[in-house]
Amino acid sequence: MSIHFDLWKLLAGLGIFLFGMQLIEESVKSLSGRAFRRIIRMYTNGRLRSIGSGALVTALLQSSSAVSLMVLAFVGAGVMNMQNAIGVIMGSNIGTTLTAWIIATIGFKIKIEALALPFIGLGAGGLILFKPSSRPFFVTRLLIGFGFLFLGLDFMKTSVESFTQTFSLGQFPDYGLWFYLLVGTLVTALMQASAATIAIVLTALNSGLITFDIGAVMVIGANIGTTITVLLGAIGGVQAKKRVSLSHLVFNVVTGAAAFLGLPLLVWIVSFMVDIRSDSLMGLALFHSLFNILGVVLFIPFLGPLSRLLTRVFPDYKTILTVYLDQTPPEITDAATAALRKETGHLLQECQLYNLRLLRIDERLVFDVDLPFETNRKKKYAPDEFYENIKLLHAEIFTFYSKIQTHKIDETEVKELERLIYASRNMMNSIKNFKGIRHNMDEFDGSDNAYLNAQYKLFRKRLVELYHNMGRILNTEDQEGQYRSLVRSFVQIEEADDRFIKNTLNAVADKKIQEMEIASLLLVNRLFAQSCRMQIYSMKDLLLSQEQVNNFDRAMDIKEIMDAEKKRVKD
């Protein structure tokens, strides 16, 4: 019996089908991804609208997982509330049933090869003719995606045709419908694509390998298994993301359980509308839509209670990131200003630590002890989580600043507070620059070009030297000494910048680097130098008096004038 079963052709067909689905999803997102995100973000106010938007976007995008991950992102960013998020998740389950309808109505009703090959041929021609990343290019990718989808179906169909002539379910033990429910769940969880499971089920049903009831429970299992993608996407996420992923699991499991228990009734309803003996594929597509719609109807009254229950299960907790502001009342303006100054200094240190880690520099070269963010943590923050905490700390500083502003303060205090906010903003701009050049630095480090490797090491050395200078300035109690050291550090940054440009010009003349490498080096150096300057600016506003700040700014203006004059004379 196994001689007639072409397993490799079945697996190849499944792979081609999945590749086609991926091309369709990527092409549609590239053509209208922003529009889909706009629908999900803006047109989900209310239960019915959120369900409708979820169904529409999923039907067009052909991926409930992609829509669910979009929802996770919007909930995590705080732009979508829990109740509307559950509505979109429920709607996506309805939208994903379009795959079954396409396969049932087209996939096995016509000669697939006659449809698949022209799509692939026309699409391949478009890939050659059109410029990558253009709209016509993605349209041709969409055509190829549909071509591969149908070609994969054809492979799966023909791989089992001869096998079905000698196959009978009576040859195998009766495991019960629950076994096939489990199979559908596990297969979908492993492939993370319910569409692929449904395609396999429809292929098996079309060939007579399984009965309608078995196909129905496997489709139910596919709905349950698709929750794994969202559950994985919520791992390590904020509490809101965990609530959304759990709501997806609860909805799909409860809907699946209700459909499994009420299977005889649902099959009777489907058979009343479609003759499942002569058109079992259409019947299964109808069953898929029917039990998902019934699940939505069942859950609509409980959207509010479910969102409140999930909030209790995963309550929001606020990590206290501030060291000095949390216990300081803003109405006592003298104490509040002093606390704000110290907290801004704390922000400066956390920003320095973030930059060190991005360049994989041993932080013990700069800091002797753990900084407040990680004092009581067993492990260090990942870079992205660290960056988010720094942003939150900056937000706390700005919020506290605005609270002080509501109280009566004199002009001197107003200017002092403004300088502290300027300092914090320069720090944030500094780490944003570092975040932007992170991947370029990794490329320099891993490059086969020895010159690029050397420049990566030089950037790290420049940063450590800057932070040693900044550490000495912070430990200097004499404000005049701090002023002179800041000016000297700024001059050193400019000199290092000039040396880098001259060395790069020499490397170009000696053909040590290529054109693209030149552009990357110059861009990285510009952002690196800007970041260093902004850190000095932040220390200027954090440490110096108003008179010294004015003197520093005038010194910088004079330097710019002198540099411009030197350049004019040289030209």
NUTORNU-91698 format. One record per residue (C-alpha): x, z, y. Coordinates in steps of 0.02 Angstrom, whole numbers, plus 32768, in hexadecimal, padded with zeros to 4 digits. Last residue first. Layout:
<nodes>
XZY
...
</nodes>
This chain:
<nodes>
87BD7FF08EF3
883980818EF3
880F80AD8FA7
875480AF8F80
877081168EE1
87D781968F3E
875181A08FC6
86C881BD8F43
873082468EF3
874D82988F9C
869382938FC6
866582DA8F1B
86E683658F30
86A283908FDC
85F1839C8F93
862F840C8F06
8685847E8F82
85E684848FEA
858284B88F50
85FF85418F29
85FA85818FDD
853B85858FDA
853E85E38F34
85BE865B8F7E
854B86809011
84B586998F9D
851787148F32
855F86DD8E8D
8539870B8DD8
849E86B08D96
849B86208E10
855285F78DF0
853F861A8D36
84B685968D2D
851F851A8D8C
85AF85378D13
853885148C82
84F9847A8CDC
85AA84388CEC
85C9844C8C32
852983EF8C08
855583638C7F
860083548C2D
85B083488B80
852D82CB8BBC
85B2825A8C09
862782718B75
859F82428AF9
857181A58B5B
862781708B6D
864B818A8AB4
85AD812F8A7B
85D080988AEA
8685808D8AB1
8651809C89FB
85DA80098A11
86697FA08A59
86EC7FCC89D7
8772805289DA
882F805889C1
88457FAE8A12
88DF7FE78A77
888A7FB58B18
87EA800D8AE1
884D80A98AB4
88A080A58B5F
87F6809C8BB4
87B9812C8B47
885081948B77
882C81758C30
877481A58C18
87A282448BBA
882482768C3A
87A482658CC7
872582D28C6C
87AA83558C44
87D883588CFD
8721836C8D2F
870783FC8CB6
87A8844D8CF3
876A84418DA7
86CA849A8D75
872D85228D21
8795853C8DC0
86F985478E2B
86AE85C58DB2
875086298DB0
875586328E6F
86A186708E78
86B886EE8DEC
875087348E46
86E887478EE3
866487A28E7D
86E3881D8E38
869B88648D96
86EB87E18D26
86A487E98C75
862C875A8C96
86BC86F18CDC
872687138C42
869886DD8BD0
867C863F8C36
873486128C24
872C862F8B69
868D85C88B65
86E185358BBE
8777853C8B49
8702853C8AB1
86A484A58AF6
874184408B1C
878584648A6D
86E484288A1B
86E683898A84
879D836E8A53
87758380899A
86F082F989AA
876B828E8A0D
87EA829B897F
876A826288FE
873D81CF896F
87F6819D8978
880981AC88BB
877F812C889D
8732814687F1
86A581A48848
865C82478807
868982B1889F
865E8228891B
85B7820A88C4
858F82C488C8
85B682C68982
85408233899C
84B98292893D
84C7832A89AF
84CE82C78A51
841982E68A84
8419839D8A4F
84B183B98ABA
8459836D8B50
83C083D98B31
8436846E8B25
8471844F8BD7
83C684298C1E
838C84D28BDD
841F852A8C2D
840284D18CD1
834D850B8CCF
838285BF8CB1
83FB85BB8D44
837B856B8DB8
830285F58D86
838486798DB1
83A886248E58
82EE86268E83
82E686E08E5E
837587028ED8
832486948F5C
828086F38F4F
82DB879A8F4F
832E876E8FF4
82898735903F
823187DA901A
81C088018F87
8107882F8F7C
80C588118ECF
8083876E8E84
813487298E7D
816687AE8DFE
80E487668D86
812886B58D9E
81D786F18D70
819387458CD3
814386A18C9F
81E586428CC3
824B86BB8C5A
81CD86B78BCB
81D085F88BCE
828E85FB8BC5
8282866F8B2F
820885F78ADD
827E85648AFA
830D85CA8AAF
829E85F18A19
827785398A01
8330850C8A03
835685918980
82CB854A8912
8317849C8921
83C884DA88FF
839985448866
839985FD8890
841B866C883F
83F986DB87AA
83D98794878F
838B87AB8839
8397884D889D
841388148923
83E1875D8916
838D873989BC
83ED87C78A10
849B877A89FD
850887AB8969
85B087F98998
865E87BE89CB
8627871C8A1D
8699868B8A50
870B866089BE
869286C18950
86178631896B
867A85C388F4
865B85158939
85E384A388DA
85C784348973
850C845B8971
8538850F894A
85A1852489E6
851784D88A52
849685538A0E
850D85E68A2B
852685B28AE0
846A85A48AF9
845386528AAF
84D686958B27
848586458BC0
83DA86878B8D
842287378B88
8465871E8C38
83B786E88C6D
837687868C1D
83F187ED8C83
83BC879A8D26
830387AE8CF9
831F88678CD7
8372887E8D81
82E388218DD5
8263888C8D79
82BB892D8DA8
82B888FF8E61
820788B78E54
81AE894A8E07
811088E28DF3
8161887D8D67
815B89128CED
81F689148C7D
81E389388BC3
81DB88858B85
824F883F8C09
82F988808BCF
831788428B1E
82A087AF8B12
828287568A6E
81F287BF8A2E
81AA8759899F
80EF874989B5
8083874B891D
7FEF86DD88FC
7F8B87148866
7F9586B387C2
7F0C86FF8755
7EAA873A87ED
7EB7868E883F
7E8286418799
7DE486A9879A
7DBD8677884E
7DD485BE8825
7D6585D0878C
7CDC862C87ED
7CD885A08870
7CDC850E87F7
7C59855C8783
7BC184F687B5
7C25845387A0
7C68848286F3
7BDC84458680
7BBF83A686E4
7C7A838186DC
7C7C839E8620
7BE4832E860A
7C4182A58668
7CD882BE85F5
7C6882BA855A
7C1682188590
7CB181BA85C7
7D0A81CC851F
7C6881AE84BF
7C4B810C851F
7CFB80D284F5
7CD98102843F
7C36809F843B
7C8980078488
7D0A800E83FE
7C87802D8376
7C2B7F8C839C
7BD27F5982FB
7BBF800582AC
7BC0805F8354
7B218007838C
7B2380428440
7AA780AB84A6
7A55810D8419
7AFA810F83BC
7B4981658453
7AC181E9845A
7ACE8207839D
7B8C821583AC
7B7682968436
7AFA82FB83CE
7B6882F88332
7C038326839A
7BB783BF83EF
7C3B843683AE
7CC783B983D0
7C82838A847C
7C72844284AE
7D2284668470
7D6783D084CE
7D1084028570
7D5184B4855D
7E0184778536
7E0383F485C0
7DBE84668646
7E2A84FC8616
7ECA8494860C
7EAB844186B4
7E7F84E98701
7F23852E86BB
7F8584A3870F
7F2D84C287B4
7F4B857E87AE
800285668783
801784F28818
7FCB8576888B
804185FB8848
80DA8598887E
813985308801
81B285638777
814E850286F7
80BF84A98750
80F483F88722
8101842A866A
804D8467866C
801983C786C4
8068835A863D
802783C885AF
7F7383B185E9
7F6F83058595
7F61835984EB
7EAF8396850A
7E6C82EB8539
7EC9829D84A6
7E77831B8431
7DCB82E4846B
7E0182308449
7E388268839C
7D8C82B88383
7D34821383AC
7DA681A9833F
7D84821B82AA
7CC8820E82C9
7CD1815082D9
7D2881418231
7DE0811B821C
7E49808C81D6
7DC0800D81F7
7E307F978259
7DD07FB082FD
7DD2806B82E2
7E8E806E82C6
7EAC80048360
7E34806E83C6
7E8E810C838F
7F3980C383B6
7EFF808B8463
7EB281378480
7F57818A8455
7FB4811584CC
7F3881388559
7F4E81F4853E
800381E58573
8078827B856B
80C2823084CB
80D982D98474
803D832B84BF
7FD7828F8497
800D828E83E1
7FF0834B83D3
7F3F83478419
7F0782AF83B5
7F4D82FB8315
7EF783A38338
7E4E834E834C
7E7582EC82AE
7E8B8390824E
7DED83DA829C
7D8A83488252
7DA6838381A1
7E3E83748131
7DE3830D80AF
7E7082DD8039
7EAB8228803F
7E7D81927FD4
7DC9819B8013
7E08816580BD
7E2180B88072
7EAF803E808A
7EC77F9D8025
7E887F1D80A4
7EB17F908135
7F6C7F7A811A
7F607EBF8138
7F1B7EDC81E7
7F897F73820F
801A7F22826C
7FA77E9C82B5
7F497F1A8322
7FE17F7B835B
803C7EDB838E
7FA07E9983E7
7F8C7F3C8446
80417F32847D
80227E8184BB
7F8B7EBE851D
7FEE7F458578
80857ED28589
801D7E5185E5
7FC97ED58651
80747F168685
80B67E6786A1
80277E478719
804C7EEB8775
81037EBC8780
80CB7E1887D1
80667E7B8850
80FF7EEA886E
81687E53889D
80DD7E0C890A
80DE7EB1896C
81997EAD898C
820D7F2E893A
82767EA588E9
826A7DF9893E
81FA7D7D88E7
82267CE38883
827B7D2E87EA
82027DBE87D2
81737D4487F3
81A77CD78761
81A77D6F86F0
80F77D99872A
80B67CEC8704
80FF7CF08655
80C97DA38630
80167D848669
80127CDC8610
804E7D31856F
7FD07DBF856E
7F2C7D61857F
7F3E7CD984FA
7F9C7D55848C
7F077DCB8491
7E8C7D518443
7DF07DA08488
7D807E368462
7E067EAF8427
7E5B7EDB84CB
7DD27EA18540
7D3A7F128530
7D817FA084C6
7E2F7F9F8515
7DEC7F9B85C7
7D66801E85A0
7DE48093854E
7E55808785E6
7DC280A8865B
7DB181548609
7E3D8192867B
7DC58197870E
7D54821886BD
7DE4828E8699
7E26826F8749
7D8182AF878E
7D9B8359873D
7E4B83668784
7E0A83328830
7D8483BA8828
7E03843D87F2
7E6B8410888C
7DD1841E88FB
7DB684D188C1
7E6D850288D2
7E8684C98985
7EE9843089B9
7F6F84278A41
7FCF84C28A09
806E846589D7
805C84A48924
7FA884698923
7FDF83BD895F
806B83B088DE
7FFF83ED884D
7F788370887F
7FF782E3887B
802C831F87CC
7F7683148795
7F67826487DC
8003822B877E
7FC6827E86DD
7F1B822B86EC
7F71818386E8
7F1A80DB86F8
7F3B80D287B3
7E95808187DA
7E2C80ED8764
7E9281878793
7E778168884D
7DBB81508838
7D9E81E487C2
7E01825E882D
7DAC822388CB
7D008236887C
7D2482E5883D
7D69831A88E7
7CD482CB8940
7C58832188CC
7CA383CD88E3
7CC783CB899C
7D56838F8A0A
7DBA831C8999
7DCC82848A08
7E6782B88A69
7EF182E289EE
7EBC827F8954
7E8781EA89BD
7F2881F08A22
7F9081FD8984
7F3981628942
7F55810489E5
800D813489E4
802180F38933
7FCE804D8959
80457FC48924
80CF803588E1
805280A48888
7FFD800B883B
80A47FC78802
80DF806C87B8
803D80898758
80317FD78718
80E97FD586E3
80D4807B8688
8038803E862E
80967FA185F7
8127800A85B8
80AC80768556
805D7FDB8506
81087F9184DE
813C8034848B
809A80408428
80AE7F8C83EF
81617FAE83BA
812580478359
809F7FE08301
811A7F5382DE
81947FD18297
810E801B8225
80DB7F7381D9
80617FAF8154
804E7F3180C6
80D77F7E805D
808B802B8079
800080008000
</nodes>
